[in-house]
Amino acid sequence: MVSHSGLITVMEKACRKAGPRLRRDFNEVSQLQVSRKGPADFVSMADKRAEETLIEELRHARPDWGMLVEERGVIEGD
């Protein structure tokens, strides 16, 4: 049996919550809303929604932790 730390469990839960929406969005790739961040650098609404889900779950579990995330950048901890 594999034993996970509490942190791995929190991260896995966050990813599993974001996953179904990402699968749904990318199965409808023709309708995916994409915008340009910079030269050859794109972001989709699916990316933003997934990031928000991950932030929400991780902040709920570890509100005092700061984060560095791709789309929003630095998020200060409490």
PyMOL commands that set and color helices and strands:
alter all, ss='L'
color gray80, all
select helices_A, chain A and resi 6-27+29-31+45-61
alter helices_A, ss='H'
color red, helices_A
select strands_A, chain A and resi 34-38+41-44+67-69+73-75
alter strands_A, ss='S'
color yellow, strands_A
deselect
rebuild
show_as cartoon
